[in-house]
């Protein structure tokens, strides 16, 4: 098996039409035949690969109400990561 690595910017965006097709699929419609089953041997050798984005520490002024919204809505991630994700999404869709 070969590992293929792609940068997030190299992965094409899914079309709205394809997204609707995928959303409408039932679990029974998904073809898993080309995916090997994962056994204990696989997990003994598996390694977690985390993306290490290049980040830069900055100082920025944000409205108190906006900052409180992000702090309140950040669940799994910290509020700074959530702010970064929102900004990344904005940039991606407006480039």
N, CA, C and O of each residue as an XYZ file, in Angstrom:
380
protein
N       0.840     -1.171      0.000
C       0.000      0.000      0.000
C       0.889      1.240      0.000
O       1.899      1.275      0.702
N       0.527      2.242     -0.769
C       1.288      3.468     -0.866
C       0.514      4.609     -0.222
O      -0.703      4.706     -0.378
N       1.213      5.463      0.493
C       0.580      6.632      1.087
C       0.681      7.783      0.105
O       1.764      8.104     -0.384
N      -0.446      8.397     -0.176
C      -0.480      9.561     -1.053
C      -0.792     10.765     -0.186
O      -1.809     10.798      0.506
N       0.071     11.735     -0.227
C      -0.135     12.936      0.582
C      -0.534     14.085     -0.330
O       0.073     14.309     -1.377
N      -1.556     14.803      0.083
C      -2.028     15.967     -0.656
C      -2.141     17.131      0.303
O      -2.539     16.959      1.455
N      -1.797     18.292     -0.161
C      -2.034     19.507      0.611
C      -3.511     19.837      0.461
O      -4.105     19.555     -0.580
N      -4.099     20.423      1.470
C      -5.530     20.728      1.461
C      -5.930     21.539      0.224
O      -7.047     21.401     -0.274
N      -5.027     22.378     -0.267
C      -5.334     23.199     -1.441
C      -5.335     22.397     -2.733
O      -5.824     22.881     -3.754
N      -4.793     21.173     -2.712
C      -4.731     20.330     -3.900
C      -5.982     19.462     -4.073
O      -6.166     18.832     -5.114
N      -6.833     19.432     -3.054
C      -8.032     18.600     -3.109
C      -9.158     19.429     -3.720
O      -9.527     20.469     -3.174
N      -9.708     18.978     -4.851
C     -10.751     19.776     -5.497
C     -12.016     19.841     -4.637
O     -12.331     18.902     -3.906
N     -12.725     20.945     -4.735
C     -13.973     21.127     -4.011
C     -15.050     20.247     -4.635
O     -15.133     20.130     -5.858
N     -15.863     19.637     -3.803
C     -16.949     18.793     -4.292
C     -18.050     19.687     -4.871
O     -18.411     20.703     -4.278
N     -18.573     19.299     -6.029
C     -19.646     20.081     -6.642
C     -20.921     19.952     -5.814
O     -21.092     18.981     -5.077
N     -21.803     20.921     -5.934
C     -23.069     20.866     -5.201
C     -23.879     19.645     -5.621
O     -24.521     18.997     -4.795
N     -23.841     19.342     -6.918
C     -24.579     18.184     -7.431
C     -24.074     16.891     -6.789
O     -24.872     16.060     -6.355
N     -22.743     16.719     -6.730
C     -22.163     15.505     -6.136
C     -22.448     15.448     -4.639
O     -22.703     14.374     -4.094
N     -22.405     16.587     -3.982
C     -22.690     16.631     -2.548
C     -24.126     16.168     -2.285
O     -24.375     15.455     -1.313
N     -25.052     16.561     -3.126
C     -26.450     16.136     -2.971
C     -26.581     14.635     -3.204
O     -27.329     13.958     -2.499
N     -25.847     14.107     -4.204
C     -25.877     12.663     -4.473
C     -25.371     11.885     -3.265
O     -25.985     10.901     -2.852
N     -24.271     12.321     -2.713
C     -23.671     11.639     -1.563
C     -24.612     11.720     -0.359
O     -24.802     10.734      0.353
N     -25.183     12.870     -0.143
C     -26.098     13.065      0.988
C     -27.318     12.150      0.882
O     -27.834     11.677      1.895
N     -27.778     11.901     -0.353
C     -28.968     11.081     -0.574
C     -28.683      9.584     -0.476
O     -29.620      8.791     -0.385
N     -27.408      9.178     -0.493
C     -27.062      7.755     -0.441
C     -27.390      7.149      0.918
O     -27.229      7.788      1.958
N     -27.847      5.923      0.886
C     -28.008      5.188      2.141
C     -26.708      4.424      2.395
O     -25.875      4.296      1.498
N     -26.540      3.926      3.600
C     -25.335      3.158      3.926
C     -25.205      1.929      3.035
O     -24.097      1.521      2.687
N     -26.326      1.351      2.672
C     -26.317      0.154      1.831
C     -25.823      0.442      0.411
O     -25.369     -0.470     -0.280
N     -25.909      1.699     -0.027
C     -25.479      2.072     -1.374
C     -23.963      2.265     -1.495
O     -23.435      2.376     -2.602
N     -23.280      2.306     -0.376
C     -21.843      2.573     -0.395
C     -21.082      1.280     -0.667
O     -21.303      0.266     -0.005
N     -20.186      1.327     -1.648
C     -19.389      0.157     -2.034
C     -18.073      0.170     -1.266
O     -17.213      1.017     -1.508
N     -17.925     -0.759     -0.354
C     -16.717     -0.872      0.468
C     -15.780     -1.964     -0.034
O     -14.787     -2.266      0.628
N     -16.067     -2.563     -1.184
C     -15.340     -3.748     -1.629
C     -13.843     -3.517     -1.846
O     -13.062     -4.462     -1.739
N     -13.427     -2.298     -2.145
C     -12.011     -2.057     -2.395
C     -11.270     -1.558     -1.149
O     -10.106     -1.165     -1.231
N     -11.939     -1.577     -0.012
C     -11.325     -1.115      1.225
C     -10.989     -2.330      2.092
O     -11.890     -3.076      2.475
N      -9.715     -2.539      2.406
C      -9.378     -3.693      3.236
C      -9.910     -3.509      4.658
O      -9.982     -2.387      5.161
N     -10.278     -4.608      5.294
C     -10.745     -4.501      6.671
C      -9.564     -4.181      7.578
O      -8.435     -4.595      7.317
N      -9.834     -3.457      8.619
C      -8.792     -3.030      9.545
C      -8.798     -3.965     10.747
O      -9.758     -4.008     11.517
N      -7.713     -4.709     10.892
C      -7.613     -5.647     12.000
C      -6.627     -5.120     13.039
O      -6.085     -4.024     12.895
N      -6.402     -5.905     14.080
C      -5.501     -5.456     15.150
C      -4.072     -5.244     14.657
O      -3.364     -4.374     15.163
N      -3.653     -6.023     13.688
C      -2.306     -5.872     13.123
C      -2.146     -4.489     12.494
O      -1.110     -3.840     12.638
N      -3.195     -4.052     11.791
C      -3.155     -2.720     11.180
C      -2.945     -1.656     12.255
O      -2.099     -0.774     12.105
N      -3.717     -1.741     13.340
C      -3.649     -0.711     14.366
C      -2.353     -0.765     15.176
O      -1.961      0.241     15.768
N      -1.687     -1.910     15.212
C      -0.384     -2.001     15.885
C       0.650     -1.140     15.158
O       1.541     -0.567     15.785
N       0.525     -1.056     13.840
C       1.496     -0.310     13.034
C       1.019      1.083     12.634
O       1.769      1.850     12.032
N      -0.224      1.407     12.969
C      -0.796      2.691     12.554
C      -0.154      3.841     13.319
O       0.185      3.713     14.496
N       0.004      4.953     12.636
C       0.552      6.154     13.259
C      -0.412      7.302     13.001
O      -0.914      7.464     11.889
N      -0.664      8.089     14.027
C      -1.512      9.260     13.885
C      -0.709     10.354     13.197
O       0.382     10.707     13.646
N      -1.246     10.884     12.116
C      -0.584     11.961     11.386
C      -1.430     13.212     11.545
O      -2.558     13.283     11.057
N      -0.879     14.180     12.224
C      -1.591     15.439     12.419
C      -1.011     16.486     11.488
O       0.200     16.554     11.278
N      -1.889     17.293     10.939
C      -1.456     18.391     10.085
C      -0.816     19.445     10.978
O      -1.368     19.831     12.008
N       0.335     19.892     10.568
C       1.012     20.932     11.328
C       1.016     22.199     10.479
O       1.970     22.474      9.752
N      -0.065     22.962     10.585
C      -0.122     24.160      9.752
C       0.905     25.191     10.209
O       1.249     25.282     11.387
N       1.367     25.942      9.262
C       2.282     27.033      9.580
C       1.423     28.161     10.136
O       0.560     28.691      9.435
N       1.648     28.519     11.357
C       0.868     29.591     11.978
C       1.805     30.701     12.420
O       3.021     30.533     12.510
N       1.202     31.815     12.686
C       1.974     32.971     13.131
C       1.224     33.638     14.274
O       0.022     33.889     14.177
N       1.924     33.916     15.332
C       1.303     34.572     16.469
C       1.201     36.066     16.177
O       2.176     36.711     15.789
N      -0.018     36.604     16.375
C      -0.241     38.030     16.147
C      -1.055     38.600     17.305
O      -1.563     37.866     18.153
N      -1.162     39.882     17.318
C      -2.048     40.571     18.254
C      -3.106     41.266     17.410
O      -2.774     41.969     16.455
N      -4.375     41.078     17.752
C      -5.459     41.640     16.957
C      -6.561     42.124     17.898
O      -6.819     41.519     18.938
N      -7.195     43.209     17.518
C      -8.304     43.724     18.321
C      -9.612     43.238     17.691
O      -9.861     43.426     16.501
N     -10.440     42.605     18.533
C     -11.718     42.067     18.098
C     -12.787     42.601     19.035
O     -12.569     42.710     20.241
N     -13.946     42.935     18.471
C     -15.050     43.414     19.303
C     -15.329     42.413     20.418
O     -15.304     41.203     20.192
N     -15.592     42.913     21.606
C     -15.844     42.061     22.763
C     -16.967     41.064     22.500
O     -16.852     39.891     22.852
N     -18.050     41.525     21.883
C     -19.198     40.649     21.616
C     -18.819     39.519     20.654
O     -19.264     38.382     20.816
N     -17.998     39.840     19.660
C     -17.562     38.833     18.689
C     -16.683     37.805     19.384
O     -16.861     36.601     19.198
N     -15.746     38.274     20.176
C     -14.850     37.380     20.903
C     -15.631     36.474     21.844
O     -15.338     35.280     21.924
N     -16.610     37.006     22.555
C     -17.437     36.200     23.452
C     -18.218     35.143     22.682
O     -18.398     34.025     23.164
N     -18.686     35.498     21.479
C     -19.425     34.520     20.656
C     -18.515     33.332     20.331
O     -18.923     32.178     20.462
N     -17.289     33.621     19.910
C     -16.360     32.532     19.568
C     -16.010     31.708     20.808
O     -15.936     30.481     20.731
N     -15.799     32.353     21.925
C     -15.487     31.611     23.154
C     -16.648     30.705     23.563
O     -16.436     29.586     24.031
N     -17.864     31.193     23.384
C     -19.058     30.419     23.740
C     -19.282     29.252     22.794
O     -19.704     28.179     23.226
N     -19.004     29.448     21.502
C     -19.314     28.434     20.495
C     -18.177     27.458     20.209
O     -18.380     26.473     19.499
N     -17.013     27.706     20.735
C     -15.886     26.780     20.530
C     -16.123     25.569     21.418
O     -16.105     25.677     22.644
N     -16.345     24.426     20.802
C     -16.646     23.205     21.563
C     -15.396     22.334     21.676
O     -14.735     22.324     22.715
N     -15.072     21.601     20.601
C     -13.944     20.667     20.628
C     -12.611     21.395     20.549
O     -11.615     20.952     21.120
N     -12.602     22.507     19.842
C     -11.359     23.248     19.630
C     -11.400     24.510     20.484
O     -12.447     24.890     21.008
N     -10.268     25.135     20.611
C     -10.230     26.408     21.302
C     -10.824     27.508     20.432
O     -10.959     27.345     19.220
N     -11.173     28.606     21.043
C     -11.814     29.683     20.302
C     -10.885     30.285     19.244
O     -11.358     30.734     18.200
N      -9.565     30.303     19.496
C      -8.648     30.843     18.493
C      -8.607     29.961     17.256
O      -8.509     30.464     16.137
N      -8.679     28.650     17.448
C      -8.723     27.724     16.318
C     -10.015     27.916     15.542
O     -10.013     27.883     14.312
N     -11.109     28.114     16.246
C     -12.393     28.355     15.578
C     -12.342     29.642     14.754
O     -12.826     29.665     13.622
N     -11.775     30.691     15.293
C     -11.626     31.947     14.540
C     -10.789     31.693     13.289
O     -11.143     32.157     12.205
N      -9.685     30.963     13.427
C      -8.832     30.661     12.283
C      -9.595     29.857     11.235
O      -9.475     30.136     10.042
N     -10.384     28.854     11.663
C     -11.153     28.035     10.729
C     -12.180     28.871      9.965
O     -12.370     28.680      8.763
N     -12.835     29.788     10.655
C     -13.817     30.667     10.002
C     -13.109     31.557      8.983
O     -13.596     31.724      7.864
N     -11.984     32.120      9.352
C     -11.239     32.975      8.423
C     -10.716     32.175      7.234
O     -10.748     32.658      6.103
N     -10.229     30.940      7.481
C      -9.737     30.080      6.396
C     -10.863     29.773      5.409
O     -10.659     29.817      4.196
N     -12.046     29.462      5.931
C     -13.202     29.168      5.076
C     -13.566     30.393      4.242
O     -13.850     30.274      3.050
N     -13.560     31.555      4.862
C     -13.870     32.783      4.142
C     -12.872     32.996      2.988
O     -13.265     33.268      1.853
N     -11.599     32.867      3.302
C     -10.550     33.072      2.288
C     -10.704     32.067      1.159
O     -10.616     32.435     -0.013
N     -10.935     30.797      1.496
C     -11.061     29.753      0.487
C     -12.211     30.030     -0.478
O     -12.086     29.813     -1.684
N     -13.311     30.501      0.052
C     -14.500     30.730     -0.775
C     -14.529     32.104     -1.445
O     -15.423     32.390     -2.241
N     -13.574     32.931     -1.130
C     -13.530     34.256     -1.736
C     -12.246     34.514     -2.504
O     -11.917     35.659     -2.814
N     -11.529     33.452     -2.806
C     -10.271     33.603     -3.575
C     -10.516     33.499     -5.051
O      -9.577     33.602     -5.841
